Amino acid sequence: MSRNIQVLLCGLFFAAPLGLWREATVAAPASSAPHYTRDGGLAFPASYRTWTFLTSGFDMSYSASMRMDHHMFDNVFVNPDSYADFVRTGTWPDKTMLVMEQRAGQSRGSINKLGAFQREIVGVEVHVRDDARFPGRWAFFAFGPSDRTGTMLPPAASCYACHSDHAAVDTTFVQFYPTLLPIAERHGTLSHGYRSELRDAGSH
């Protein structure tokens, strides 16, 4: 596998050399709510791996034409308070933080003969709900390999429209979170767009 991997984050590409990512050891704020810098960056949520785990995707792509020469795992975590609110209501509260950690996949190693396992972090993206701060309530922040603060992706980035059009619950892809989708169904909080896609898929 190439030492330089091209990582797709929210429709934008950036290079993330393997092995340069620090594991989450930076001291974290006591609260799991988002913390911002004066210039509008997001402080890295260093304790996210102690948060609630939602799902792990493998080699996922929202574009049929995208081809990768490497395996990729996506691990998604959410701050525990927001998870508890979602279980109770089927919706995400203000100050929700969803962290997508991307790790390189490797098929050969040790005694492994089939499938793939996870290796180095190659990208981290955070999806934040902050009603008073963002016009659309939600924003995406991308972190480079050594960043302590993340840069907000501009509202014109393709991920905003994609999440708005296709997300199952409040611009989040709950359809890929197997423990949360039934909760949203039970509370009746699935978006109109997602329910329409389900109906269209069933008609074919």
C-alpha positions as CSV (number, residue, x, y, z in Angstrom):
1,M,0.0,0.0,0.0
2,S,1.2,3.5,-0.8
3,R,2.5,5.5,2.1
4,N,0.5,8.4,0.9
5,I,-3.2,7.7,0.9
6,Q,-5.9,9.8,-0.7
7,V,-8.7,10.1,1.8
8,L,-12.2,11.2,0.8
9,L,-13.7,13.4,3.5
10,C,-17.1,14.8,2.7
11,G,-16.4,15.0,-1.0
12,L,-13.0,16.7,-0.6
13,F,-9.6,15.0,-0.9
14,F,-6.5,15.6,1.1
15,A,-3.3,13.6,1.6
16,A,-2.7,11.9,4.9
17,P,0.6,10.1,5.3
18,L,0.1,6.9,7.2
19,G,1.7,6.7,10.6
20,L,1.6,10.4,11.3
21,W,-1.7,10.5,13.2
22,R,-1.4,10.8,16.9
23,E,-3.8,8.6,18.8
24,A,-6.3,10.4,21.0
25,T,-4.0,11.2,23.9
26,V,-4.4,15.0,24.1
27,A,-6.1,16.2,27.3
28,A,-9.7,16.7,26.6
29,P,-12.1,19.3,28.0
30,A,-14.3,17.9,30.9
31,S,-17.4,18.4,28.7
32,S,-18.1,16.5,25.5
33,A,-19.7,19.6,24.0
34,P,-17.9,21.3,21.1
35,H,-15.1,23.8,22.0
36,Y,-14.0,26.4,19.4
37,T,-10.9,28.6,18.9
38,R,-11.1,32.3,18.4
39,D,-10.7,31.9,14.6
40,G,-13.6,29.5,14.4
41,G,-11.8,26.2,14.5
42,L,-13.0,23.2,16.4
43,A,-10.9,21.8,19.3
44,F,-10.0,18.2,18.6
45,P,-12.3,15.9,20.8
46,A,-9.4,13.9,22.1
47,S,-11.5,11.5,24.2
48,Y,-13.9,10.5,21.4
49,R,-12.8,6.9,21.5
50,T,-14.4,6.7,25.0
51,W,-17.7,7.9,23.5
52,T,-20.6,5.7,22.2
53,F,-19.6,3.6,19.2
54,L,-22.3,3.7,16.4
55,T,-21.0,1.7,13.5
56,S,-18.0,0.7,11.3
57,G,-18.2,0.9,7.5
58,F,-15.8,-0.9,5.1
59,D,-14.8,0.5,1.7
60,M,-17.9,2.6,1.5
61,S,-18.3,5.2,-1.2
62,Y,-21.3,7.4,-2.2
63,S,-20.0,7.4,-5.8
64,A,-20.2,4.3,-8.0
65,S,-17.3,5.7,-10.1
66,M,-14.9,6.0,-7.2
67,R,-12.2,3.4,-7.1
68,M,-9.6,2.9,-4.4
69,D,-6.4,0.9,-4.4
70,H,-6.6,0.3,-0.7
71,H,-9.1,-0.8,2.0
72,M,-10.7,1.8,4.3
73,F,-12.7,1.5,7.6
74,D,-14.9,4.2,8.9
75,N,-15.6,4.2,12.6
76,V,-18.3,6.5,14.0
77,F,-18.6,7.7,17.6
78,V,-21.0,10.2,19.2
79,N,-20.9,12.0,22.5
80,P,-22.8,10.0,25.2
81,D,-25.2,12.7,26.2
82,S,-26.4,13.1,22.6
83,Y,-26.7,9.3,22.2
84,A,-28.9,9.2,25.3
85,D,-31.1,11.9,23.9
86,F,-31.4,10.1,20.5
87,V,-32.5,6.9,22.2
88,R,-35.1,8.9,24.1
89,T,-36.4,11.1,21.3
90,G,-35.2,9.7,17.9
91,T,-33.5,13.1,17.2
92,W,-30.1,14.7,17.9
93,P,-30.0,17.5,20.4
94,D,-28.0,20.8,20.2
95,K,-24.3,20.3,20.7
96,T,-24.2,16.8,19.2
97,M,-20.8,15.7,17.9
98,L,-20.4,12.8,15.6
99,V,-16.8,11.7,14.9
100,M,-15.9,9.7,11.9
101,E,-12.5,8.1,12.2
102,Q,-11.0,6.6,9.0
103,R,-8.4,3.9,9.3
104,A,-6.5,2.1,6.6
105,G,-7.4,-1.6,6.2
106,Q,-4.9,-4.4,5.7
107,S,-5.5,-7.9,4.5
108,R,-2.1,-9.5,5.1
109,G,-0.6,-9.6,8.6
110,S,0.2,-12.0,11.4
111,I,-2.0,-15.1,11.1
112,N,-4.8,-13.4,9.0
113,K,-5.6,-15.3,5.8
114,L,-9.0,-13.7,4.7
115,G,-10.7,-10.4,5.1
116,A,-9.2,-7.2,6.4
117,F,-8.3,-5.6,9.7
118,Q,-7.9,-2.0,10.8
119,R,-4.6,-0.1,11.0
120,E,-3.4,3.5,11.2
121,I,-5.8,6.5,11.3
122,V,-5.7,8.4,8.0
123,G,-8.4,10.9,8.6
124,V,-10.9,12.3,11.2
125,E,-14.0,14.4,10.4
126,V,-16.4,15.8,13.0
127,H,-20.1,16.6,12.3
128,V,-21.3,19.2,14.8
129,R,-24.7,20.5,15.6
130,D,-24.6,24.0,17.1
131,D,-27.9,25.8,16.6
132,A,-26.7,29.2,17.7
133,R,-23.4,29.1,15.7
134,F,-24.2,27.7,12.3
135,P,-27.0,29.0,10.0
136,G,-27.9,25.4,9.0
137,R,-27.4,24.2,12.5
138,W,-24.8,21.6,11.4
139,A,-21.2,21.9,10.2
140,F,-18.3,19.6,9.2
141,F,-14.8,20.0,10.5
142,A,-11.8,18.1,9.0
143,F,-8.6,17.4,11.0
144,G,-5.1,16.9,9.5
145,P,-2.6,14.4,10.9
146,S,-1.2,16.7,13.6
147,D,-4.0,19.2,14.0
148,R,-5.3,20.1,17.5
149,T,-8.0,22.1,15.8
150,G,-10.1,21.3,12.8
151,T,-11.0,23.6,9.9
152,M,-14.7,24.0,9.1
153,L,-15.6,22.9,5.6
154,P,-17.4,25.7,3.7
155,P,-21.1,25.4,3.3
156,A,-20.7,25.0,-0.5
157,A,-18.9,21.7,0.1
158,S,-20.8,18.8,-1.5
159,C,-21.3,17.0,1.9
160,Y,-23.8,19.6,3.1
161,A,-26.2,19.1,0.2
162,C,-25.6,15.3,0.2
163,H,-26.5,15.0,3.9
164,S,-29.5,17.3,3.5
165,D,-30.9,15.3,0.6
166,H,-30.2,11.8,1.7
167,A,-29.7,11.6,5.5
168,A,-32.3,9.5,7.5
169,V,-32.4,11.8,10.5
170,D,-31.6,15.5,10.7
171,T,-28.8,15.5,8.1
172,T,-27.1,12.5,9.7
173,F,-26.8,9.1,8.0
174,V,-28.7,7.1,10.6
175,Q,-29.5,4.6,7.9
176,F,-26.0,3.3,8.3
177,Y,-26.2,3.1,12.1
178,P,-27.9,-0.3,12.8
179,T,-28.7,0.3,16.4
180,L,-30.2,3.7,15.8
181,L,-32.3,3.2,12.7
182,P,-35.0,1.1,14.5
183,I,-35.2,3.8,17.2
184,A,-35.8,6.5,14.6
185,E,-38.4,4.3,13.0
186,R,-40.2,3.8,16.3
187,H,-40.2,7.5,17.1
188,G,-41.3,8.5,13.5
189,T,-38.3,10.8,13.0
190,L,-37.1,9.5,9.6
191,S,-36.8,12.3,7.1
192,H,-39.2,12.7,4.2
193,G,-36.3,12.4,1.7
194,Y,-35.1,9.1,3.1
195,R,-38.6,7.7,3.3
196,S,-39.1,8.7,-0.4
197,E,-35.9,6.9,-1.3
198,L,-37.2,3.8,0.4
199,R,-40.5,3.9,-1.5
200,D,-38.7,4.5,-4.8
201,A,-36.3,1.6,-4.1
202,G,-39.2,-0.7,-3.3
203,S,-41.0,0.2,-6.6
204,H,-38.1,-1.2,-8.7
